[in-house]
Amino acid sequence: MNKMYEIKDVAIRLNRHPRTVRKDIKELQLKFPQESALRTKVGKRLRFTEQHIERIIELCSNQNADQT
C-alpha cells in the first residue's frame, strides 16, 4: 500500500507554504477537472501518494510554462 501524504507534507516537499499549495491545487482542479491526483480524498481531506505529488509537480511546471 502506498504511503499517503497530507497538504502540509506536499508543501514541505515543494518548499512552499501549505496555504499556497492549497490555492495552487484548487486552481489545478479547475483547470484539470478529471485529474485523479488532485481529487483523492480520505474522509473529508485530500491525500496524496508519491505518484500524485510527481503529477502535481508536472502540472504546475506546465502551468508555469504556459504563462510565460
N, C-alpha and C positions, 0 to 999 in steps of 0.2 A: 504494500500500500504506500502511496506517495505521501510525503510529509506535506501538511497544509500550512500555509503562511497567512498571517493577517496583514492588513494595510500597513501597520507600523513596521512589520518585517520587510515588506516590499520597499517602504520608504527608506529604511536603513540601507538596503541593497542598492537603491538608486541614488542614494546620497541626497535625498530631498525631504522636506517636511511632510508629515502624514496628511495635513490638510491639502497641500499642493498635489499629492498623489491622488487623494480622493477627487479633487477637482479635475485632474487630468483623466482619471478613469471615467468620470461622468461624461466628459467631452468625447472620449473614445467610444463610450456606449452609444452616444447619439450618432456618431459618425459610422460606427460599425455595429449595428443593432443585432446581427446574428453571430457575433464573435463570442464563442463559449468561454474563452479565457477571461472575459470581463463580466461574466454572469454566474459564476459558480458560487452558490450560497450554501452555507451550513446553518440552518435555522434562519435568522434574520441577517446574518453577517456574511460579507464577501470573504471567500477564502481562495488562496492561490497555490498552485503547485509550481515546481521549478519550470515546467514547460509553459505554464501561464505567464510567469514572470518574463521568460525569454520572449514570448509572443508580445507582451505589453511593451517591452523594450523595442521590438521591431516596429510595432505600430507607432510608438512615439517618435522613433527616428524617421519613419516615413512621413509622419505628420509634420515634423520639423523641416524635412526636405521639401515638402510641398509648399511651405510658407516662404521659402527663400527664392 
